[in-house]
């Protein structure tokens, strides 16, 4: 079971990193629509999402359904920190409260 939990965290890291790539691509201006959707950042971002999805499917084989679903919100926390480091976004008190609630929910699910 620990293997699948670690695999799920890795899947969330990959998915969160892909969101950062997609946001970086969205901030750029492209000369035409085709270049907007067919560029390295977008292709890599969607490729990483596919890898993340496949890892999640593998996790469904080793964790109960709700175990995988409960781990999904970790992506919000990872994106918050990646956004801070990559885009210099502020981490507000509301974001911290949300992060604490997400972590508390995961702990309650797995510990009780």
C-alpha positions in Angstrom: 0.0 0.0 0.0 2.9 2.4 0.8 4.2 1.9 -2.7 0.9 3.0 -4.2 0.7 6.1 -1.9 4.2 7.1 -3.0 3.3 6.4 -6.6 0.2 8.6 -6.2 2.3 11.5 -4.8 4.7 11.2 -7.8 1.7 11.3 -10.1 0.5 14.5 -8.4 4.0 16.0 -8.7 4.0 15.2 -12.4 0.4 16.6 -12.9 1.3 19.8 -11.0 4.4 20.3 -13.0 2.4 20.0 -16.2 0.0 22.7 -15.0 3.0 25.0 -14.5 4.2 24.3 -18.1 0.7 25.0 -19.5 0.5 28.2 -17.6 3.9 29.3 -18.8 2.7 28.6 -22.4 -0.5 30.5 -21.8 1.5 33.6 -20.8 3.3 33.8 -24.1 2.1 35.4 -27.3 2.2 33.3 -30.4 2.1 34.4 -34.0 -0.8 32.0 -34.9 -3.3 29.6 -33.4 -1.3 26.5 -34.5 1.8 27.6 -32.7 -0.3 28.4 -29.7 -1.3 24.7 -29.3 1.7 23.0 -31.0 4.7 24.1 -29.0 7.1 22.4 -26.7 5.5 23.6 -23.5 1.9 22.5 -24.4 3.0 19.2 -25.8 5.2 18.4 -22.8 2.4 19.6 -20.4 -0.2 17.4 -21.9 2.2 14.5 -22.2 2.9 14.8 -18.5 -0.8 14.8 -17.8 -1.1 11.5 -19.7 1.7 10.0 -17.7 0.1 11.2 -14.4 -3.2 9.7 -15.5 -1.6 6.4 -16.2 0.1 6.4 -12.8 -3.2 7.1 -11.1 -4.9 4.2 -13.0 -2.1 2.0 -11.6 -2.8 3.3 -8.1 -6.4 2.3 -8.5 -5.2 -1.3 -8.6 -3.4 -1.1 -5.2 -5.4 1.5 -3.3 -9.1 1.6 -2.5 -11.0 4.0 -4.8 -11.5 6.6 -2.1 -7.8 6.3 -1.2 -6.8 7.6 -4.7 -9.6 10.3 -4.7 -8.4 11.6 -1.3 -4.8 12.0 -2.6 -5.9 14.1 -5.6 -6.1 17.4 -3.7 -2.3 17.2 -3.0 -2.0 18.7 -6.5 -3.5 21.9 -5.2 -0.8 22.2 -2.6 2.0 21.3 -5.0 0.7 23.9 -7.5 0.6 26.5 -4.8 4.3 26.0 -4.0 5.4 25.7 -7.6 3.5 28.9 -8.4 5.4 30.6 -5.7 8.8 29.5 -6.9 8.1 29.8 -10.7 5.7 32.7 -11.0 6.5 34.5 -7.7 2.8 34.3 -6.7 1.9 35.2 -3.1 0.9 32.6 -0.6 -1.9 34.2 1.3 -3.4 33.3 4.6 -6.4 31.8 2.8 -4.2 29.6 0.8 -2.4 28.4 3.9 -5.8 27.7 5.6 -6.9 25.7 2.6 -3.7 23.7 2.5 -4.1 22.9 6.2 -7.7 21.7 5.6 -6.6 19.5 2.7 -3.8 17.9 4.7 -6.1 17.5 7.7 -8.7 15.7 5.5 -6.1 13.4 4.1 -4.7 12.6 7.6 -8.2 12.0 8.9 -9.0 9.6 6.0 -5.8 7.6 6.4 -5.5 7.6 10.2 -9.1 7.0 11.3 
